[in-house]
Amino acid sequence: MSHPGLHAALDLMRAAGESDQAMAVFATYHAQLQAGHTGTIPEDSIRPLTDVPELGDVAVSEEERRDALARTVVLKLNGGLGTSMGMKGPKSLVPVRDGLTFLDIVARQVLALRRRYDVDLPLLLMHSFSTREPSLEALSAYPDLQVGDLPLDILQNREPKLTVDDLAPVSWPANPDLEWCPPGHGDVYVSLLTSGVLERLREQGYETLFLSNIDNLGATCDPDIAAWMRAEGAPYVAEVCERTHNDRKGGHLAVRRSDGRLVLRDNGAVAPGEMEFFQDTELHSTFHTNNLWVSIERLHDQLTATGGVLGLPMIANHKTVDPTDRLSTPVVQIESAMGSAIEIFEGSRAIGIPRTRFRPVKTTNELLLMQSDIYDLTDGYELVSTIDHPEPYIDLGPTYALIDDFSRHFPHGAPSLRDCETLRIRGDLTFGAGVRCVSDVDVVVEHPAVVPDGAVLTRSGAEVIEPR
């Protein structure tokens, strides 16, 4: 606690009203930074995760589903601004299907589950300071969403960004807000504790938290998993999915040799020279989806016993103070991942899920898929595929990377992609209404151009493109 940079950071956090528990977590990680802690997980310290039970093999009754769901709380991470897509507001307010946003669809999923099973299933959002106000304003369209006196959200903590040289709070007078950062989604556990919401859920008889990212519309609150977890008496369950070549950079679970506990190894935790093992999809055959189920009672016990310091592995995220300016001051952001809590609880389990439960939208490529006729929404607002073959590979190129540019180039919505295998675009191409993409479409335009209404793009798609 004698480090001057730490003292300065804690003074700032205290003045900003951050909790003692949040400051204790920050101080623990700061000490690890001082000691040069890397947080790596060497390949020889783990063994691959095998023999994972599959969701498709779970057999539960309708009564077991209802009983488990009646004691479950849905918690969605909603702190992102979608800056990678050029957004300034909450990413969850982007329209995805039929004019509905991520937030609309999640709210309606929860309401539909309540009606189907006749349960009070609370929805809880973890917000950042940037996303809270507009998101809650959007949720005012659903006056029946709040359950009793439970809040609709908790607020994520914040902490100072640190200069690389002396691990002291960075100063950035041009925009003081950029001097602060969120502590990663591992902060969800501390925020639940310090907000008092965890204790209220416990007092009201809720047993399980289902946590996932709000931009993963496949991550519905599945009552089969809730019932299976309850029957197994597991304190923590992580959903994993079969790994393909495209998933080789994503985190995976493994078994720690020293104690047999499950651990999460993300890209940043790979030891130097061991990336080939990390990306070996046959060796580590599943990936971590960030869909989690946690026992409220066990989480409460662990947090109260440790003063809020769960001991999640630290992530030292190196960036610049202004993420849009690569020449601005280099900083370290101290973070943790909520999925790494799997190693904290003895008896944690993994369950294999189908790809349908992992449909994140991180880029406009994925957004186009979600908006196309490849998907539909059921009466329960679950996103379902309308095809029985692999999804097409989409690569729109840099012209479409930002959400405003994307929308401008698809003014009538997404083209039909049901018969498409590949869609690659290079250049400034605007799509008319009712356009179909068939087979492999690879278009390069040197000047702004338009695909006319009703056109069919194929391998020879350039023939139906008109100059703009």
Secondary structure, DSSP 8 states (H G I E B T S, - for coil): ---HHHHHHHHHHHHTT--HHHHHHHHHHHHHHHTT------GGGEEE-----BGGG----HHHHHHHHTTEEEEEEE----GGGT-SS-GGGSEEETTEEHHHHHHHHHHHHHHHHT----EEEEE-TTTHHHHHHHHTT-TT-S-TT--SEEE---EE-EETTT--B---TT-GGGGEE---GGGHHHHHHHTSHHHHHHHTT--EEEEEETTBTT----HHHHHHHHHHT-SEEEEEEE--GGGTTS-EEEEETTT--EEEE-GGG--TT-HHHHT-TTTS-EEEEEEEEEEHHHHHHHHHHHTT------EEEEEESSTT-TTS-EEEEEE--GGGGGGTSTT-EEEE--GGG--B--SHHHHHHHHSTTEEE-TT--EEES-SS---EEE--GGG-SHHHHHHH-TT---B-TTEEEEEEES-EEE-TT-EE-EEEEEE-SS-EEE-TT-EE-TTGGGG-EE-
